[in-house]
Amino acid sequence: MTETVLLIGGGGREHAIARALDGSDAALYACAGNRNPGIARIAEDFQTLETTDSDAVVEYAESVAANIAVVGPEAPLEAGVADALEAAGIYAFGPKEADARIETDKAFQRRFMAENDVPGNPDFETFDEMEAACEFIDEYDGDLAIKPAGLTGGKGVKVIGDQVTAEEGKKYIRDSEYDRIVLEERLIGEEFTVQAFVANGEFRTAPAVQDHKRAYEGDEGPNTGGMGSYSDATRELPFMTADDYEAAVEIIDAVVDALEDYRGILYGQFMLTSEGPKVIEFNARFGDPEAMNTLPVLETDFLDVLTAARDGESLPDLEFADQATVCKYAVPEGYPTDPKAGAKVKVDEKSAGDALLYYASVDERDDDIYTTTSRSFAVVGVADSITEAEEIAEDALAVAGDEGLHMRHDIGKPDLVQQRIDHVNELRED
């Protein structure tokens, strides 16, 4: 039986999902606010619509007779699109609005972890009075991470002692338009992500990935949605042990158990500290760029995961190729603070070589492909080692040319990976 799958979202993550379903026994349809040319080539049809408009999404899903929907981005989850699809009798692989709060409401996330004794929760306080938050900064003995409670696309967090001073942090709070702030202890270590496929009370995890949030090489500049990422040919990253990975999986297990009816992807972002993994945050969907590390090496048919989830069956064991991946993003000039939208993206896809090319937040028009204000496209190298995968991705950046785009060339290079290893070794010794 051919399944009819609706993919919701038009970024690099969704292009990776589309590729994972390409070649399976699925008729794929897609909708997004921008026309992603990579997804449009794979899908039977591509509808441009506002993905937070539940009525519009459901209407399109019914028009193509979809029996499974995959919700890619977080904004439709917060808007209750999964709830609306279920009410219309269409299975959505993505959490309902209430469960998506594990991502969309950071104050809820921290309280949820505390109330359910989920390990790895740092010290935190939540505030809806901005002056009270500033007073807490003055009184706290140590550095703090400042987090708006709602969605910020990975760009809202400020870390005292790293990105800003305490005075700059208080000014950021006072000048912001946020109505709730979470202040939590600054975690020192190395970040990593473990993504879990969740349904019917079960979960299956993917290899760990490390994202690079900072805009410029050497981990300098403002936070972004993610400039690139890498994974190793094992479940762990080079700076991790098997015990570190399992400790992260145990935290995910506790969250899945407490959420009870969660379905979709649960993305745990962790900091590997001297005391083991601590939780930076949870996301209720595939990471972007982490989906582009995970799905190309997934050897299990992703459609089998979706149908098992829908049919209430046990999820299949996930098989991943023993290969490393390196993803590098090309973004508009000025991203993330002052991105220049509307520039033509001249992509010579043939020059990508052995790399995988994923279109992200670009808009395909009749005459060409144009940048938006977010990340434009990513290249991914897949090989037996991180070094080899990085070389493939780096060579493929020639598809970007040298006009109107910016990228980080250091992601996945041996020197930067070794810095991560040395940092964790120092933490363990201390």
N, C-alpha and C positions, 0 to 999 in steps of 0.2 A: 504494500500500500504506500503510495506517495503521500507524504505529509506536506501540508501547506503551512509554511513558516513565515511569519511577519517579523522583520527586524526593525526595531525602532531606534533611530539615531544615525547620525551621519559623520562620525569622527573616525580616527584611526582605529580605535577599539572596535567599532562596528565593522569596519572593513576587514579586520582580523576575524571577527565572528562570521562574516559572510564567506570569507575564504575557507573557514573551518567547515562550513556547510556545503560549499561548492563540491560537487562530485558525489554527495550523499543522495539518498533517495528522498530529496526534499525539493519542492517548488518554492523558491525563495522570493518574497516580496519585501519591499523596504519603504520606509518613510522617514523624513527628517526635514529640518528647517532649511538645510543647504543640500544641494545636489552633489553628493560625493561620487565622482566619476568611477572610482574603483568598485564601489558597491553597485552602481547603476549597470555596469557591464555584467555583473554576476546575476543580478536579480531579474526576475520575469518582468517586473514593473517597479518603478520608483516614483513615489508620490511626495511632492513637496508640501509639507504642512507643519504646523506648530505642534511639536511632540508633547507639550504640556497640556494641550487641548484634548481632554479625554474623549469628548464626543467625536471629534474629528478622527482620532486614532481608531476608535471603535467602529465608526462608519466605514473607514477604509478597510479595516480588518474583516468586517462582514462582507464588504463588496468583493473581496478576493477569496472568501470562504476559508480564512485562516483557522487552523485548529491548534496552533501553537504560536505564541508571540515571545520574542526575546527582547527585553527592555535593556538597552545598552547604557544610557547615561543616567545620572542621579536625579536630574530635574523632573523627568516624567514620573519617577518613583515617588518623589515628594508630592507631586500633583495628584497621586492616586490613580495613575493610568492602569497599573496592574489590577486594582480593585474594579475599575470600570470594565476592563476586559473580562474578568471573571464573572461579573454580573451579566455580561452578554454571552456567557457560555464558552469563552475562549481561554484556554490555559495560558497563563503568563509565567514564563520563567524569569522571575524577578519578584522581590518582596512587595507585599502590600504596604500602603502608606504607613501604617502603624509600625510595622517591622523595619521599614526603611529608616525610621528615626535613629537606628543605630548609627547611621551616617549623617542624616540631615539635621540632627539636633545633638550637638556635642555635649550639652549639659545633660540631656537625657542619657546619652551614651555613658558618661562617667557615673551617673547615679545608678543606672542599670547594672553596671559592672560591680559597683559597691554593694548594692542590695542583693545581688546573686553570687557574691563571693567569687567573682571571676578573678583569677590571679593576674598579676602584671599591671594592676591599676596604680598609677602614680598618685601622689597627694594632689588634691585639687579643691577649688572653690568656684562657685558660680555666682554671677552678679547681674542684676538688672538695673543697678544704680552705678553709673560710671565713676562717680567720685568715691564710692565705697571701694570699687576695684582699685583705684589709684592709691587709696589709703592702705589697702592690703599690700600693694607693691612696696610701699614705704616700710611697712612693718615686717615683711617676710624676710627671713634669714636665708638668703640664697637667691639664685636666678629663677625666673619664671618664663613659661611659654604663654603668650597671649593668644587666645583663640576665640574668634567670633563663634557664637553657638550655631549659626546656620551655615548654609553652603556658600563657599567663596571660590570654588574652582581651584583649590590648592594654593591660592595666593593671599589668604587673609592672615596667616599665622605670623607673628613676630616673636622672636626669641631674645629675651634680655640676656646680655652677656655674649651674644653671638651676632645678631643682626642689628640690635638697637641697645642703647643705654636705658637705664631705668627711667630717666627723664623723657627720653624719646618715646619709650613705651607708654608712659602716661599721656603724652601729647597725642599719640596714635589713638588711644582709647577715647580721649576727650573730643578729638576731631572727627571720629568715625560716626557713621549713622547707624551702627549696630545697637540693638536694644538689649542684648544679653552677651555677656563675656564670660568665658571660662579661663581661669588662671590655674596653671598646674606646674608642678616642679619641672625644671628643665632637666631632661634626660641626656646623659652623656654617653655616647657610644657610637655604634654604626647601625644605620637603618637598614631594614630589609622587609620584604613583603612575602606573605604566604597567602595564596588565593585558594579558597575552598569551594567546590561544587556541592550545593546543599539541596536536599529535598527529602520529604517523607521521614524526617528525623535522622537522616544519615548525612555524611559528608565524605568527600574525597579531596585530597589536597594535591596541589601542583608544586613543582620545584620552587625554591625561594628565588626572589628577584631583588635587585637593588636599583632603585630609581635615583635620578639626579635632579633635584628640584631647582637648584640655583641656576641662574641664567647664563653665567659665564664660566669659563674654564677655571680650574682650581677651586671650584665650589664658591665662587664669588658672585655678588649681585643679588637681586631680589629673587624671592621664590616664584616659581612658575608652575604650570600644570604638569611639568615633567619634561626635561630636555632629552631624556634617553635613559636606558637601563640595560642591565646585563644579567644573565643567568649562567650557571655552570653546567657541566655535563652530569652532575650529581644533583641530588635534592638540595644539598647545602651550597652555600657560597664559599669562596676560598677562606674567608675569615671566620666561618662558622664550624661547629662540630655537629655530629649527628644528634647529640643531646640538646644542643641549642634549637635545632629544627623541631625535635620532638616536644620541647617545652612550649614552642609556639603553637604546635598542633594541639597540645593539651588546653591551651587558652581558647583556641577556636572551638574545641569540643565543649568547653564549659558554656560558651556563648550560644552555640547551637542548641544545647540541652535546655538553656534557660529561655530561648526564644520559642521553642516548641514547634511552631508551624512555619518556620522560615523556609523560603525556597529561593533559589537563584544562586548568585555568587556572593560569598562573604569574604571580603578582602581584609586581612589583618595586616596593618602596618606596625612594625615592631622596632624598638631600639634595643640592640644587643648591648647591655650594660655589663658592668663588672659583677652584677648580681643575676645575670641572665636576661632573657627577653622581657621588656616592659612594653605596654601598649601605647603607641602614639595615637592611633585612631583605628576605627573600623570603617570600611566602605561597603555599600550594599550592591556592588556591581564589579565587573572586571576593572582592573586598573588600566589607565591609559598613560604610559605606554606598556605596562606589564602584560596586557593581553597579547601584545605583539611578540613577547618573549615566550609566552606559555602555549598559545594555540598552534604555532607552527611546529612544535615538537610533540603535540598531543597525537598519539597514534590511535587512540580509541576514537571511534566515530562520535563526534559531538552530538549528532542527531540521536544516537542511542541513549545518551545522557538525557536529552530533552524528553524523549518518549517514555523512558523509565520514570522520570520525575512526574510527568503528566498522568501516567497510568498507575501510580501508586506502587511501583515496583522498586526493588532494591537497585540502587545505582550501580552501574558496572564499575569494576575496578579500572582505574585509569592507567594506561601505559604511556610513558613518555620516552622519546628517543634519547639515548645517552649522548646528547650533544649540547654544546653551549650556544648561547645567543647574545648578540649585542645589537641594541636598537639605538639609532641616533635620529633626532628630530631636526627638521628645518622649519624655522619659524619666521614670521614677518619681522623686518627691521623694527626696533623699538619695543618688541615684546619683552616682558608683559606689561610694562608701565605705559608705553605710548606706541602701541603697534600700528603700523601703516597698512591699512586695508585697501583693497581694490587694485593691487598690483598684479600683473599677469604672472602666472607661474609657468615658466618654460621648462618642462620636464622632458628630457630625452630618456624615455624609459629603457631603450635598448642599451644605454650606457650603464645601467644599474648592475650589469654583470650577473653574478651568482646571488646577489642580494634580493630580498623581498622588498617591494615597494608598497607602502600603505598610504593612501590619501587620507587626510584628516579634515580639518576645518577649512576646506577650500570650496569654492562655488563654481560649478561648471555651467557656463552660459553658452549661447549659440556659437560664439566666436572663439572662446578660449576658457582657460581655468584661471580663477582669480583668488587672491588671498582674502581671508576674512581677518578679524582681529585676534584670532587664536592660531594654534599651531597648524602648519600647512601640510607637511607630509613627513613620513618616517621611512628610513631604510633599515633593514634587519639582516645581519649576517648570521648564518647558522653553520657551525663547524664542530670539530672534535674538541676544540679548546677555545677559551675566551679570546686568546691572542689571535687565533686564526679567524674567529668570527668578527673581531674588531677590524681586522684588515679588510675583510669583505665589505663591511658596512662603510668603512672610511673610503674605500675606492668608489663605492656607489654614490657618495655625496656629490660626485661630479654631475649627477642628474640635476642638481640644484643650480648649476651655473654659479656666478659670483655676484649677482645683482638682486637687491631687494630682500635677501634672506640672511638669517643668522643661524649658526649651529655650534654646538660644542664638539670639538674634535677629540677631546681627551677621554671621553667615556669609553671604558673597557680597555684602555691602554695599560700595559704592564705596570708602569710607574704608579698610576692612580690605584690600581687594584692592590699593589704591594703596600701603598699607604694605608689602605683599609686593614690589611692583615697586621701591619705593624701597630696600628692604633689599638686594635682589639688585644693584641699580645701585651701591650703596655697596660691596658685596663686590667687584664687578668693578673699580671704581676703585681699591680698596685693593690 
